[in-house]
């Protein structure tokens, strides 16, 4: 891939992604797959005036070894210096960039119950720090090719060719393959803004989902909640940033406890290094009461049982079937991409910043309004070519939102 194109992508992440401001600190989390690109990204952050840029390297095979060989007690323990680091992040609010490139099957075969137990043990200690930073800093998730990931998508190609092919797909779907990716994102954000502004004008009480695959579900909305999409503003600073590159969704958080019916996944879900596929979940009074998967059912049930909130919805996201990601014809086995190929729902944590004037409320008050809380937030895709979504408004109207998988307005 041409270095000029990669440089433009790095600049897009630093400028439109986190919208780095002069004097800010940056933490980049990345695997060992693309050190040259990470170096470019660090350079672009410094060009925008970063005070310092720290790279935290991760390696999935090493994570797998820790899970396989480490003791639950040891893996669950959080050292005092780790708590001090988290508190430092609370105090300084560095911007964060997460670069995804891992093998979708990279944790296959690990003891998922052990992994879940460790996560559950650590979460109560980490949660206060996470809540203290909620919505207050700029962050962005983007992707670069990993060799194993690329070979899974393009097994017929040699490793180098597969990586190049994945680079092409990432850059195209991220709107980063043209001469001016930043201008392309400004236009894209304008379109998303016009769509969610219309949705917010309707006064939606619930959304009804129907598809020939068996999906028949309604989900209640929080009266104080808004639809959002694309760019967001950090609480306190007001800095506008784009948390996901790519992103095709208009989304909101539904009301906890208000969902009835069954919904079928339309794409595989990559979760904790394994695949869950051909699955459905059934809701009663907002909670998952049953589920089934032809592939990975035990992991699906483990996910839903992570904590009380994991069985409730945290997000409803609207994505047209003609999404550039779906039209690429590639199943990425990566939620950052696959969720933007189709309408999706998420189990687990909701977003407090969807509440109108949320800066006037505490996090607990947003949750009292109906924003779900959980240690997980897992998107799964439900969009199909024939999906219909109808809004029931608070004044009794039925308004088509999606027809045949596409926007109805």
Residue pairs with C-beta under 8 A, 6 or more apart in sequence:
1 164
1 167
1 168
1 171
3 40
5 171
5 176
5 177
6 37
6 40
7 40
7 44
8 176
8 181
9 37
9 171
9 174
9 176
9 181
10 37
10 40
10 41
10 43
10 44
11 44
11 181
11 182
12 174
12 176
12 181
12 182
12 185
12 245
13 41
13 44
13 97
13 140
13 142
13 245
14 20
14 41
14 44
14 45
14 47
14 48
14 97
15 44
15 48
15 182
16 181
16 182
16 185
16 241
16 242
16 245
17 97
17 140
17 142
17 241
17 242
17 243
17 245
18 26
18 95
18 96
18 97
18 138
18 139
18 140
18 241
19 138
19 239
19 240
19 241
19 242
20 26
20 45
20 48
20 49
20 50
20 95
20 138
21 48
21 49
21 237
21 239
22 48
22 49
23 49
23 50
23 51
24 49
24 50
24 51
24 94
24 95
25 50
25 51
25 52
25 53
25 54
25 92
25 94
25 95
26 45
26 50
26 52
26 53
26 54
26 94
26 95
26 96
26 97
27 53
27 54
27 55
27 56
27 94
27 95
27 96
27 97
28 38
28 41
28 42
28 45
28 53
28 54
28 55
28 56
28 96
28 97
28 98
28 99
29 55
29 56
29 58
29 96
29 97
29 98
29 99
30 38
30 55
30 56
30 57
30 58
30 98
30 99
30 101
30 144
31 57
31 58
31 59
31 60
31 99
31 101
31 102
31 146
32 57
32 58
32 59
33 101
33 144
33 145
33 146
33 147
34 99
34 101
34 144
34 145
34 146
37 99
37 144
38 55
38 99
38 144
41 97
41 99
42 53
42 55
45 53
46 53
54 94
60 102
60 103
60 106
60 107
60 273
61 106
63 106
63 107
64 106
64 107
64 110
64 273
66 75
67 75
67 107
67 110
67 111
67 114
67 115
67 118
68 110
68 111
72 114
72 117
72 118
72 121
75 118
76 117
76 118
76 121
76 122
78 122
78 125
78 126
83 125
83 129
86 126
86 129
87 129
89 129
89 133
90 129
90 132
90 133
93 133
93 136
93 137
94 137
95 137
95 138
95 139
95 241
96 137
96 138
96 139
96 140
97 139
97 140
97 142
98 139
98 140
98 141
98 142
99 142
99 143
99 144
100 141
100 142
100 143
100 144
100 334
100 336
101 143
101 144
101 145
101 146
101 149
102 146
102 149
102 273
103 146
103 148
103 149
103 152
103 273
104 149
104 152
104 270
104 273
104 275
104 333
104 334
105 152
105 273
105 274
105 275
106 148
106 273
107 115
107 272
107 273
107 274
108 273
108 274
110 273
112 272
112 274
112 298
112 299
112 302
113 302
115 272
116 302
116 306
119 306
119 375
120 306
120 307
120 375
123 307
123 375
127 375
131 363
134 235
134 352
134 363
135 234
135 235
135 352
135 353
135 358
136 234
136 235
136 236
136 237
137 234
138 234
138 239
138 241
139 241
139 243
140 241
140 242
140 243
140 244
140 245
141 243
141 244
141 245
141 336
142 174
142 245
142 336
143 170
143 174
143 334
143 336
143 337
144 167
144 170
145 163
145 166
145 167
145 170
147 159
147 162
147 163
149 166
149 333
149 334
150 159
150 162
150 163
150 165
150 166
151 157
151 159
151 162
152 333
153 162
153 165
153 166
153 169
153 330
153 331
153 332
153 333
154 161
154 162
154 165
154 166
155 162
157 165
168 177
169 328
169 330
169 332
170 176
171 177
172 324
172 328
173 246
173 324
173 325
173 328
173 337
173 340
174 181
174 245
174 246
175 181
175 184
175 185
175 188
175 246
176 184
176 245
178 184
185 242
188 230
189 229
189 230
189 231
189 242
192 229
192 230
192 247
192 250
193 229
193 230
193 231
195 229
195 250
195 407
196 226
196 227
196 228
196 229
196 250
198 409
199 227
199 250
199 391
199 401
200 226
200 227
202 391
202 393
202 397
202 399
203 393
203 394
203 395
204 221
204 391
204 392
204 393
204 394
204 399
205 220
205 221
205 223
205 391
205 392
205 393
205 394
206 218
206 219
206 220
206 221
206 258
206 391
206 392
207 218
207 219
207 221
207 254
207 316
207 389
207 390
207 391
207 392
207 401
208 217
208 218
208 389
208 390
208 391
208 392
209 215
209 216
209 217
209 218
209 219
209 261
209 263
209 343
209 382
209 387
209 388
209 389
210 216
210 217
210 387
210 388
210 389
210 390
211 264
211 382
211 384
211 386
211 387
211 388
212 384
212 386
213 264
213 266
213 384
214 262
214 264
214 280
215 261
215 262
215 263
215 264
215 382
215 384
215 387
216 261
216 262
217 259
217 260
217 261
217 262
217 263
217 283
218 259
218 260
218 261
218 392
219 254
219 258
219 259
219 313
219 316
219 345
220 254
220 255
220 257
220 258
220 259
220 286
221 252
221 254
221 255
222 252
222 253
222 254
222 255
222 354
222 355
222 369
222 370
222 371
223 394
224 355
224 356
224 369
225 252
225 253
225 254
225 255
225 354
225 355
225 356
225 369
225 370
225 371
226 252
226 354
226 355
226 356
227 250
227 251
227 252
227 318
227 354
228 250
228 251
228 252
228 351
228 353
228 354
229 247
229 249
229 250
229 251
230 242
230 247
231 240
231 241
231 242
232 240
232 241
232 242
232 243
232 353
233 239
233 240
233 241
234 241
235 353
235 358
235 359
236 359
244 336
244 340
246 324
246 325
246 336
246 337
246 340
247 340
248 319
248 320
248 323
248 324
248 325
248 340
248 341
249 317
249 318
249 319
249 339
249 340
249 344
250 317
250 318
250 319
251 315
251 316
251 317
251 318
251 351
251 354
252 315
252 316
252 351
252 354
253 314
253 315
253 316
253 350
253 351
253 354
253 370
253 371
253 372
254 313
254 314
254 315
254 316
254 350
254 370
255 286
255 370
256 286
256 309
256 312
256 313
256 350
256 370
256 371
256 372
257 285
257 286
257 287
257 312
257 370
258 285
258 286
258 370
259 283
259 285
259 286
259 287
259 312
259 313
260 283
260 284
260 285
260 286
261 282
261 283
262 280
262 281
262 282
262 283
263 280
263 281
263 283
263 345
263 382
264 279
264 280
264 382
265 276
265 277
265 278
265 279
265 280
265 380
265 381
265 382
266 342
266 381
266 382
266 383
266 384
267 331
267 338
267 341
267 342
267 380
267 381
268 275
268 276
268 277
268 278
268 295
268 331
268 333
268 338
269 275
269 276
269 277
269 279
269 296
269 335
269 378
269 380
269 381
270 276
270 333
270 334
270 335
270 338
271 296
271 299
271 303
271 378
272 299
272 303
274 296
274 299
275 295
275 296
275 333
276 293
276 295
276 296
276 297
276 299
276 300
276 303
276 380
277 293
277 294
277 295
277 296
278 293
278 294
278 295
279 291
279 292
279 293
279 294
279 295
279 296
279 297
279 300
279 380
280 291
280 292
281 288
281 290
281 291
281 304
281 347
282 288
282 289
282 290
282 291
283 289
283 313
286 312
286 313
287 311
287 312
288 304
288 311
288 312
288 347
291 297
291 300
291 301
291 304
293 299
293 300
303 310
303 347
303 376
303 378
304 310
304 311
304 347
305 311
306 348
306 374
306 375
306 376
307 374
307 375
307 376
308 374
309 348
309 349
309 372
309 373
309 374
309 375
309 376
310 347
310 348
310 374
310 375
310 376
311 347
312 347
312 348
312 372
312 374
313 345
313 346
313 347
313 350
313 372
314 346
314 347
314 348
314 349
314 350
314 351
314 371
314 372
314 374
314 377
315 344
315 345
315 346
315 350
315 351
315 377
315 379
316 345
317 339
317 343
317 344
317 345
317 346
317 379
318 343
318 389
318 401
318 402
318 407
319 339
319 340
319 341
319 342
319 343
319 344
319 383
320 402
320 405
320 406
320 407
321 342
321 383
321 384
321 385
321 387
321 404
321 405
321 406
322 405
322 406
323 340
323 341
323 342
325 332
325 337
325 338
325 340
325 341
326 341
326 342
326 383
330 337
331 338
332 338
332 341
335 378
335 379
338 381
339 379
339 381
341 381
341 383
342 381
342 382
342 383
342 384
343 381
343 382
343 383
343 387
343 389
343 402
343 405
344 379
344 380
344 381
344 382
344 383
345 379
345 380
345 382
346 377
346 378
346 379
346 380
347 374
347 376
347 377
347 378
347 380
348 372
348 374
348 375
348 376
348 377
348 378
349 372
349 373
349 374
349 375
349 376
349 377
350 370
350 371
350 372
350 373
351 371
352 358
352 361
352 363
352 366
352 367
352 371
354 371
355 361
355 366
355 369
355 371
358 366
361 369
367 373
383 405
384 405
385 404
385 405
386 404
386 405
387 402
387 404
387 405
388 400
388 402
388 403
388 404
389 400
389 401
389 402
390 398
390 399
390 400
390 401
391 398
391 399
391 400
391 401
392 398
393 399
400 408
400 409
401 407
401 408
401 409
402 408
